[in-house]
Amino acid sequence: MTTTEPAPGGVPDNEIFVDGADWEDVVDAVVDDTITVNMGPQHPSTHGVLRLVLELDGETVLRVKPVVGYLHTGIEKNAEYRTWVQGTTFFTRMDYLAPLHNELAFCLGTERLLGIEVPERAQVIRVIMTEFNRIASHLVWLATGGMELGSTTMMTAGFREREHILDLFESQSGLRMNHAYIRPGGLAIDVTDDFTQRCEALLELLPKKIVEYEDLLLRNPIWNDRLRGIGIIDAERCYALGVTGPLLRAAGVPYDLRKAQPYSGIERFDFDVPTETAGDSFARFLVRIEEMRQSMRIIRQALDVLPGGPVMVEDREIAWPSQQALGPDGIGNDPEYIRHIMGESMESLINHFKLVTQGFTVPAGQVYEAIESPRGELGYAITSTGTNKPYRVHVREPSFVNLQAADEMSSGHMVSDVVVVVASLDPVMGGVDR
Amino acid sequence: MTDLVLEQAVTFAAQSASLLTFDSFLLSVAAKIAFALGLFFVVPLVGGYMEHKVMARMQHRRGPVEAGPFGSLQLVADGIKFIQKEDIIPRAADKWVFAAAPGVALVPGMLIFLVIPLGPGVFALDLELGLFYALAISSISVLGILMGGWASANKFSLIGGLRAGGQLIAYELPLILAAITVAVQAQTLSLVGIVEAQSTFMLPGTDINVWFVFPQIIGFGIFFIAAMAELSRPPFDMPIADSELVFGYMTEYTGIKFAMFLLTEYGGMIIMSALMVVLYLGGWQLLPGVPLPGCDGAGGLFDCGWLGTLAGVGITLGKIMALVFVMVWLRVAYPRLREDQLQRMAWIVLVPLALLNLAVVTVAKVVF
């Protein structure tokens, strides 16, 4: 096998330029006797609609050009025309495998602008839910990554356990995905009475299942051969490209925003930041497996200290709508509350009406709030001009940033390895394109 | 000397007369073709159904349940669906080659079933060169795959076709070397003869009757791995590799042509399993040294009553399905290899091992 050294700095000498141009032009622009293959946007392994333009010499990959934008949703722009609470329902749809992390980051930013302190119960529940979300996201990564390498058993197993976590989310928020559960000021609704039981049942189940995955893959010779030494990226290049999350930790840097910039009181809990030194796909596999275990450690401690009290700030100007109930089709207004505002208190009705139609205003200012999403540093840069809508919300999406490393990680490997590299990057196109 | 050989050959031919031979030539031909076609279209469906169900159970699913009792007609339903689909030929494709490819891949499978013995007397032909014939014919399939890959005018198809070509060439060698070793041990290339040889093969120095899988466990392993690779079965499914090459050489195929490629794969599973049963697992014998009911007469293995014949067919099919089961099991347990890892395994591990196996068996044959 002839290997081509990745060009220094990841910049190839004659770049493939891909825009909206005709495909024939793209192919003709490549002068030498390599072939140019268009992988995606409709392709079984490109995580939704990622398009990779590969330049191949035989089966050896000379260059990978990721082309994004096929899932552009305009969420960032749309949010400028929605109230702050409505924003939550948008951002949860970006990285659809980590919806709660998106909600949390946005709400943390909003709350900092508002200068409010969220009740402790809400904070602990936020930690529990986001850590479960991290496990669910890693399970999907394991499942799809396994499938892309031909291990369909891993796929069914991963999605099976994820379904249990989604059941928990559904029981608490009414929705499996895109919950809009975390709201500025707290949570949309308090947890149900059997919440602790449900969590404990999951904590009982998941460790056993993770052992099963390890049995299936950890010492599987083919899994090892396919992952080891593939898609190496060292800490230096991670810094240069802004790569964060499991990729950075697999390169030996114990950087985790839960430790570096703790949020929602996560610093109270005792957990480790798993690292590996190899920086290859196998190291990332190990890091993610261990992260699931650490997340469970956090959840266990959080369940022990889960305090009572409200889950929403007391401020009636912000807490919208203050009373909710879990109905058969998701969350809605509590019948008691409806009776109260419709039949008993004119002032409550006015308050409700104003909150629903106009929302609350947020003092002018700018914040950048970042949390550790399953894919890395998820940052929300929010600008408010003191109105009831954000002036601008820009998201630093780890999927998007990490995807930059795709070329560097796959050049010189074979076509099959591109699949491994992209799988180990774990990009979510909803987050990449926004 | 010549007379003796001739006499033996005549005796052997008489012994191994096919039950499908009738007085009328036309009737015989019709019966034999019906036998091969029937095998080719029915047994792979059973194997495919088993794959659906076994794989589903191993992956915490239920598999097909709707079509027929316990979903047993799922593949038939799939076939009907494929026939109804629009037959698309890409504009840039080489039309004739594109259309011929599935046929070229499919027909060799049917032809091989002519020489595979299913039970005492239950086979269409007993060629003196049966093993040679089977291996030679099975190599033609790759031509169909290369044709499909090339004619599709699709880069994924092309890469898939070339991968298939490289893979089949690499694994043909250990496969044939392992098969030759059996032929050396049995001293015949006739598949029926190999089964017969196993019924009388004793462990050297003892009077314990064993099948060839015991002295040739390494050869069996090599044959099994090489057969999986020949069939592009996972974990050796790089020519198809849906996550890399969409569907490899089959990417542009639709409808009945696609179904023909699929049938080739399932048929191949059955053929390779049947060859392994014949070469290593004693064919239609239930246990080494235990004759079938009605088979202990003067005719030895071949002169059995209807009960013994039926039992023999059942045993062969059962062994074939057991091997298919193992193939499915491996598919469930392992991810896919990479192309270069596959080639390395063939040339660095399997070929030298197969040669060594051949040398050891040959020497042993001469010594004992």
Interface residues (C-beta under 8 A of the other chain):
Chain A: M1 I35 V37 H43 P44 S45 E59 G146 M147 E148 L149 G150 S151 T152 T153 M154 T156 A157 R160 L216 L217 N220 I222 W223 D225 R226 M414 V415 S416 D417 V418 V419
Chain B: M55 M58 Q59 H60 R61 K155 F156 I159 R163 P234 P235 D237 M238 A241 D242 S243 E244 L245 V246 V332 A333 Y334 P335 R336 L337 R338 E339 D340 Q341
